[in-house]
């Protein structure tokens, strides 16, 4: 699943990101991945809820960009990783400096 997540995140990871930026990017990607596994009617309300949780700390323009990013990530998951129904529970970046190893904990959703 680590390779899958890295492949999924590839267009969203710019060269030169700090470890903290990488961790934030992967955390956002995991939220989007898990939302994409939800039934279609629950996806947009889930995205809206995630964005709403950040309202106090972000400018309206930043919130709109965040919402667009989540939607783009959900669309990528649905288009390219449709048959992968594993929920991502957690991740860790291990290793020094700019090189790292991504470790991912995942499970199948209930009923699958």
VENJO-V774223 format. One record per residue. N is the residue number from 1. RES is the residue in one small letter. PHI is phi in radians with two decimals (NA if undefined). Layout:
N&RES&PHI, N&RES&PHI
This chain:
1&x&NA, 2&x&-1.07, 3&x&-1.12, 4&x&-1.08, 5&x&-1.12, 6&x&-1.09, 7&x&-1.11, 8&x&-1.03, 9&x&-1.45, 10&x&-0.80, 11&x&-1.25, 12&x&-1.77, 13&x&-1.90, 14&x&-1.45, 15&x&-1.08, 16&x&1.50, 17&x&-1.16, 18&x&-1.27, 19&x&-1.03, 20&x&-1.10, 21&x&-1.15, 22&x&-1.08, 23&x&-1.08, 24&x&-1.12, 25&x&-1.06, 26&x&-1.14, 27&x&-1.09, 28&x&-1.13, 29&x&-1.06, 30&x&-1.17, 31&x&-1.04, 32&x&-1.10, 33&x&-0.98, 34&x&-1.18, 35&x&-1.10, 36&x&-1.09, 37&x&-1.42, 38&x&-1.15, 39&x&-1.03, 40&x&-0.89, 41&x&-1.24, 42&x&-1.72, 43&x&-1.15, 44&x&-1.14, 45&x&-1.04, 46&x&-1.18, 47&x&-1.08, 48&x&-1.04, 49&x&-1.15, 50&x&-1.09, 51&x&-1.12, 52&x&-1.06, 53&x&-1.10, 54&x&-1.83, 55&x&-1.00, 56&x&-1.22, 57&x&-1.84, 58&x&-2.31, 59&x&-1.26, 60&x&-0.94, 61&x&-1.12, 62&x&-1.15, 63&x&-1.12, 64&x&-1.12, 65&x&-1.14, 66&x&-1.10, 67&x&-1.09, 68&x&-1.11, 69&x&-1.09, 70&x&-1.03, 71&x&-1.10, 72&x&-1.11, 73&x&-1.16, 74&x&-1.06, 75&x&-1.07, 76&x&-1.11, 77&x&-1.03, 78&x&-1.17, 79&x&-1.39, 80&x&-1.92, 81&x&-2.29, 82&x&-0.95, 83&x&-1.47, 84&x&-1.56, 85&x&-1.83, 86&x&-1.29, 87&x&-1.42, 88&x&-1.69, 89&x&-1.60, 90&x&-2.88, 91&x&-2.60, 92&x&-2.55, 93&x&-1.79, 94&x&-2.12, 95&x&2.09, 96&x&-1.54, 97&x&0.91, 98&x&-1.29, 99&x&-1.60, 100&x&-2.69, 101&x&-2.06, 102&x&-1.62, 103&x&-1.99, 104&x&-2.22, 105&x&-1.84, 106&x&-2.45, 107&x&-2.64, 108&x&-1.40, 109&x&-1.15, 110&x&-1.00, 111&x&1.49, 112&x&-1.79
